[in-house]
Amino acid sequence: MAGFVKAPIPLVTSSALAALSLACQAHIDVKRAEKLQGPSGLFLLTIADSGERKSTCDGFFSSAISQYQEEQAEAMKPDIAQHEADMDAWEAERGGLLSAIKDSGKKGKPIDKLRDDLADLQRNKPEPPRVPRMLLGDETPENLAWSLARHWPSAGVVSSEAGTVFGAHGMGKESVMRNLALLNVLWDGGTHSVGRRTLESFTVKGARLTVALQVQEATLREFFSKSGALAIGTGFLARFLVAWPESTQGHRLFTDPPESWPALAKFNQRIAAILEQDVPIDEDGVLSPPILPLAAETKAAWVAFHDAIESELRSGGELYDVRRGQQNR
């Protein structure tokens, strides 16, 4: 991929990991050690200018996910049409009951039976079919939560501009804490309730989220300026695998594409096979993935990485400034 697209290797790797994360996160949680288990989904952040070809890389690695999403939407069209018909009938019945209650109240007639019928109807409001909507772009935080709660409980925010998380909308000082809290909870697979005055309140529970973003340095610095100590204090950035590669722009001379992509084809075939497996989702849209323990060799690699990062947080270490909350490169 890097040989043809000529994007920075860390950016290409991020795109591949994002596709793997998005495909797997609904099917397994990971047990890293005793009492340490959680979602397999990843948060990935690449600091880079526009034009580094992240969208191109994402497109190659996520093609199987896009195809699966389109196929599921097509297959679910009859269910969606049936739901729309059920909702029309339900709303007509509800409207009739409300009119009857209003008329009876005006005439002084008892309405207890009508109120009971309305309550029973409300309890049996038709639920929309859950259609996989996995690849999300620059969703507002509220739309992201709604999509996970009402559409499909496994999704990925994949963006080459990172407007949702680091951009202006939804990231003013008055709302930054709420939005950071949402993303932190989703990283951990926890529960998040959204209360709304004029629209239906809802709860995100048991959802899984992958985040793969490219953000410009200036945008990231502005984000930290707006959020103050909140992003540092909540451990928001610590949840990301961060890369800041050197740009390849100016060195990307044209190369003819290869006649075949056997490794990429195998990659996407495996992604497609994972997506075709049954998703462990209950009638309330809550995921309950089985827990997969790390093999001995894998755990050893994880521990080595963990300890290497921890060692660099000490005084004089490469990551000491990160620990102190400074935004130096």
C-alpha positions as CSV (number, residue, x, y, z in Angstrom):
1,M,0.0,0.0,0.0
2,A,2.7,2.5,1.0
3,G,4.7,1.7,-2.2
4,F,1.7,2.7,-4.4
5,V,0.0,5.4,-2.4
6,K,3.2,6.8,-1.0
7,A,1.6,7.9,2.3
8,P,3.6,7.8,5.5
9,I,4.0,4.3,6.9
10,P,2.4,5.1,10.3
11,L,-0.7,6.6,8.5
12,V,-1.0,3.5,6.3
13,T,-0.7,1.3,9.4
14,S,-3.4,3.3,11.1
15,S,-5.8,2.7,8.3
16,A,-5.2,-1.0,8.4
17,L,-5.6,-1.2,12.2
18,A,-8.8,0.8,12.0
19,A,-10.4,-1.7,9.6
20,L,-9.3,-4.6,11.8
21,S,-10.6,-2.9,14.9
22,L,-13.9,-2.0,13.4
23,A,-14.5,-5.5,12.0
24,C,-13.5,-7.3,15.3
25,Q,-14.8,-5.1,18.1
26,A,-18.4,-6.4,18.0
27,H,-17.2,-10.0,18.1
28,I,-14.6,-10.1,20.9
29,D,-13.5,-8.3,24.0
30,V,-9.9,-8.9,25.2
31,K,-8.6,-10.1,28.5
32,R,-5.1,-8.7,28.9
33,A,-4.5,-10.1,32.4
34,E,-6.6,-11.1,35.4
35,K,-9.1,-8.4,36.2
36,L,-8.0,-6.4,33.1
37,Q,-10.4,-6.9,30.2
38,G,-12.3,-4.6,27.8
39,P,-13.2,-3.8,24.2
40,S,-10.8,-4.6,21.4
41,G,-11.7,-1.4,19.5
42,L,-8.8,1.1,19.0
43,F,-8.6,4.9,19.1
44,L,-6.0,6.0,16.5
45,L,-4.7,9.6,15.9
46,T,-2.3,10.7,13.2
47,I,-1.0,14.3,13.3
48,A,-0.6,15.3,9.7
49,D,-1.5,17.9,7.2
50,S,-4.4,17.6,4.7
51,G,-3.4,15.8,1.5
52,E,-1.4,12.9,3.1
53,R,-3.9,10.5,1.5
54,K,-5.5,9.1,4.6
55,S,-8.9,8.8,2.9
56,T,-7.2,6.8,0.0
57,C,-5.7,4.4,2.5
58,D,-8.9,4.1,4.5
59,G,-10.8,3.3,1.2
60,F,-8.5,0.4,0.3
61,F,-8.6,-1.2,3.8
62,S,-12.2,-0.6,4.5
63,S,-13.7,-1.7,1.2
64,A,-15.0,-5.0,2.6
65,I,-16.7,-3.1,5.4
66,S,-18.3,-0.6,3.0
67,Q,-19.6,-3.5,0.8
68,Y,-21.0,-5.3,3.9
69,Q,-22.8,-2.2,5.0
70,E,-24.3,-1.7,1.6
71,E,-25.4,-5.3,1.3
72,Q,-27.1,-5.2,4.7
73,A,-28.9,-2.0,3.9
74,E,-30.2,-3.5,0.7
75,A,-31.3,-6.8,2.4
76,M,-33.1,-4.8,5.2
77,K,-35.2,-2.7,2.8
78,P,-38.3,-4.9,3.3
79,D,-38.0,-4.7,7.1
80,I,-37.6,-1.0,6.9
81,A,-40.7,-0.7,4.7
82,Q,-42.7,-2.8,7.1
83,H,-41.6,-0.7,10.0
84,E,-42.7,2.5,8.2
85,A,-46.1,0.9,7.7
86,D,-46.3,-0.2,11.3
87,M,-45.4,3.3,12.4
88,D,-48.1,4.9,10.2
89,A,-50.7,2.6,11.7
90,W,-49.4,3.2,15.3
91,E,-49.4,7.0,14.9
92,A,-53.0,6.8,13.4
93,E,-54.2,4.8,16.4
94,R,-52.4,7.1,18.8
95,G,-53.9,10.1,17.2
96,G,-57.4,8.5,17.4
97,L,-57.0,7.8,21.1
98,L,-55.7,11.3,21.8
99,S,-58.7,12.8,20.0
100,A,-61.1,10.5,21.9
101,I,-59.5,11.5,25.2
102,K,-59.9,15.2,24.3
103,D,-63.5,14.8,23.2
104,S,-64.5,12.8,26.3
105,G,-62.8,15.3,28.6
106,K,-64.8,18.1,27.0
107,K,-68.1,16.2,27.5
108,G,-67.3,15.1,31.0
109,K,-67.1,11.4,30.1
110,P,-64.7,9.0,31.9
111,I,-61.4,8.6,30.2
112,D,-59.7,6.0,32.4
113,K,-60.1,3.2,29.8
114,L,-58.8,5.5,27.0
115,R,-55.8,6.4,29.1
116,D,-55.0,2.8,29.8
117,D,-55.3,2.0,26.1
118,L,-52.9,4.9,25.2
119,A,-50.4,3.7,27.8
120,D,-50.6,0.2,26.4
121,L,-50.1,1.5,22.9
122,Q,-47.1,3.5,24.0
123,R,-45.5,0.5,25.5
124,N,-45.9,-1.4,22.2
125,K,-44.5,1.3,19.9
126,P,-42.9,-0.5,16.9
127,E,-39.1,-0.7,17.2
128,P,-37.1,0.1,14.1
129,P,-35.0,-2.6,12.5
130,R,-31.3,-2.4,13.3
131,V,-29.4,-1.8,10.1
132,P,-25.5,-1.9,10.3
133,R,-24.2,1.6,10.0
134,M,-20.5,1.1,10.7
135,L,-18.5,3.7,8.9
136,L,-19.2,7.2,10.3
137,G,-17.6,10.4,9.3
138,D,-17.8,13.8,11.0
139,E,-20.8,13.1,13.2
140,T,-21.7,15.4,16.0
141,P,-21.3,13.7,19.4
142,E,-25.0,13.5,19.9
143,N,-25.6,12.0,16.5
144,L,-22.8,9.5,17.2
145,A,-24.4,8.5,20.5
146,W,-27.8,8.2,18.8
147,S,-26.5,6.1,16.0
148,L,-24.9,3.6,18.4
149,A,-28.0,3.5,20.6
150,R,-30.6,3.2,17.9
151,H,-29.0,2.1,14.6
152,W,-26.1,-0.3,15.2
153,P,-24.0,-0.7,18.4
154,S,-20.6,-1.0,16.6
155,A,-19.2,1.8,14.5
156,G,-16.1,3.7,13.6
157,V,-15.5,7.4,13.3
158,V,-13.0,7.5,10.5
159,S,-12.0,10.9,9.3
160,S,-9.2,12.7,7.6
161,E,-10.3,16.0,9.1
162,A,-11.2,15.1,12.6
163,G,-13.9,17.7,12.8
164,T,-16.2,15.8,15.1
165,V,-13.7,15.5,17.9
166,F,-11.3,18.4,17.5
167,G,-13.3,20.9,15.4
168,A,-15.4,23.8,16.5
169,H,-18.9,22.3,16.6
170,G,-19.6,20.5,19.8
171,M,-16.2,21.5,21.4
172,G,-17.0,24.8,23.0
173,K,-16.0,25.2,26.6
174,E,-19.6,24.6,27.7
175,S,-19.9,21.2,26.1
176,V,-16.3,19.9,25.9
177,M,-16.6,18.0,29.2
178,R,-19.8,16.2,28.1
179,N,-18.3,15.2,24.7
180,L,-15.0,14.0,26.2
181,A,-17.0,12.0,28.7
182,L,-18.9,10.3,25.9
183,L,-15.8,9.3,23.9
184,N,-14.1,8.1,27.1
185,V,-17.1,5.9,28.0
186,L,-17.3,4.5,24.5
187,W,-13.6,3.7,24.5
188,D,-14.2,1.6,27.6
189,G,-17.5,0.0,26.4
190,G,-19.4,1.6,29.3
191,T,-22.9,3.2,29.6
192,H,-23.8,6.8,28.7
193,S,-27.2,8.4,29.1
194,V,-28.3,11.4,27.0
195,G,-31.2,13.4,28.4
196,R,-33.0,15.8,26.1
197,R,-35.8,18.2,26.9
198,T,-37.7,18.3,23.6
199,L,-36.7,14.9,22.0
200,E,-36.5,11.4,23.3
201,S,-33.8,10.7,25.9
202,F,-31.8,7.5,25.3
203,T,-28.9,5.5,26.7
204,V,-25.9,4.1,24.9
205,K,-25.0,0.7,26.5
206,G,-22.7,-2.1,25.5
207,A,-21.6,-0.3,22.3
208,R,-18.2,-0.5,20.7
209,L,-16.4,2.3,18.9
210,T,-13.3,2.6,16.7
211,V,-11.9,6.1,16.2
212,A,-9.3,6.7,13.4
213,L,-8.5,10.4,12.9
214,Q,-6.1,12.6,11.1
215,V,-5.7,16.1,12.6
216,Q,-3.5,19.0,11.7
217,E,-1.1,20.2,14.4
218,A,-2.8,23.7,14.5
219,T,-6.2,22.1,15.0
220,L,-4.9,19.9,17.8
221,R,-3.3,22.8,19.6
222,E,-6.5,24.9,19.3
223,F,-8.4,21.9,20.8
224,F,-6.1,21.8,23.8
225,S,-6.4,25.6,24.1
226,K,-10.2,25.4,24.2
227,S,-10.4,22.4,26.5
228,G,-7.9,23.6,29.0
229,A,-7.0,20.9,31.5
230,L,-10.1,18.8,30.7
231,A,-8.6,16.7,28.0
232,I,-5.4,16.1,30.1
233,G,-7.3,15.5,33.3
234,T,-9.7,13.0,31.8
235,G,-7.0,11.0,30.1
236,F,-8.6,11.6,26.8
237,L,-5.5,11.6,24.6
238,A,-4.0,8.7,26.5
239,R,-6.6,6.5,25.0
240,F,-5.2,7.1,21.5
241,L,-2.4,5.4,19.6
242,V,-0.7,8.5,18.4
243,A,1.6,9.0,15.3
244,W,3.3,12.1,14.0
245,P,5.1,11.0,10.9
246,E,7.2,13.1,8.5
247,S,5.2,14.2,5.5
248,T,5.9,12.4,2.1
249,Q,4.4,15.3,0.1
250,G,6.9,16.4,-2.6
251,H,8.4,12.9,-2.8
252,R,5.4,11.0,-4.2
253,L,6.5,10.5,-7.8
254,F,4.0,8.5,-9.9
255,T,4.2,4.8,-9.9
256,D,1.9,2.5,-11.9
257,P,-0.3,0.4,-9.7
258,P,0.5,-3.3,-9.5
259,E,-1.4,-5.8,-11.6
260,S,-2.8,-7.5,-8.5
261,W,-3.0,-6.9,-4.8
262,P,-2.8,-10.5,-3.3
263,A,-2.1,-9.4,0.3
264,L,-4.7,-6.7,0.3
265,A,-7.3,-9.1,-1.2
266,K,-6.5,-11.6,1.5
267,F,-6.9,-8.9,4.1
268,N,-10.3,-7.9,2.9
269,Q,-11.4,-11.4,2.5
270,R,-10.7,-12.0,6.2
271,I,-12.5,-8.8,7.1
272,A,-15.5,-9.9,5.1
273,A,-15.5,-13.4,6.8
274,I,-15.5,-11.7,10.3
275,L,-18.3,-9.4,9.4
276,E,-20.5,-12.4,8.2
277,Q,-20.4,-14.0,11.6
278,D,-23.4,-13.5,13.9
279,V,-23.2,-10.4,16.1
280,P,-23.8,-11.1,19.8
281,I,-26.5,-8.4,20.2
282,D,-29.7,-8.7,22.2
283,E,-33.1,-7.2,21.5
284,D,-32.2,-4.0,23.2
285,G,-29.2,-3.5,20.9
286,V,-26.7,-4.3,23.6
287,L,-23.5,-6.1,22.6
288,S,-22.1,-8.9,24.7
289,P,-18.9,-10.1,22.9
290,P,-17.1,-13.2,24.3
291,I,-13.8,-12.5,26.1
292,L,-10.7,-13.7,24.3
293,P,-7.6,-14.0,26.5
294,L,-4.2,-13.1,25.2
295,A,-1.9,-15.9,24.1
296,A,1.4,-16.1,26.1
297,E,3.4,-14.6,23.3
298,T,0.9,-11.8,22.7
299,K,0.7,-11.0,26.4
300,A,4.5,-10.8,26.5
301,A,4.5,-8.3,23.7
302,W,1.8,-6.2,25.4
303,V,3.7,-6.2,28.7
304,A,6.9,-5.1,26.9
305,F,5.1,-2.2,25.2
306,H,3.4,-1.3,28.5
307,D,6.6,-1.2,30.4
308,A,8.5,0.7,27.7
309,I,5.9,3.5,27.7
310,E,5.8,3.6,31.5
311,S,9.6,3.9,31.7
312,E,9.5,6.9,29.4
313,L,7.1,8.8,31.7
314,R,9.7,9.1,34.5
315,S,11.7,12.4,34.9
316,G,14.1,12.7,31.9
317,G,12.1,10.3,29.8
318,E,10.9,11.0,26.3
319,L,7.2,11.2,27.5
320,Y,7.7,13.1,30.7
321,D,6.3,16.3,29.1
322,V,3.2,14.3,28.1
323,R,2.7,13.2,31.7
324,R,3.0,16.9,32.8
325,G,0.4,17.9,30.3
326,Q,2.6,19.9,28.0
327,Q,1.9,19.9,24.2
328,N,5.5,19.7,23.0
329,R,6.5,17.4,20.2
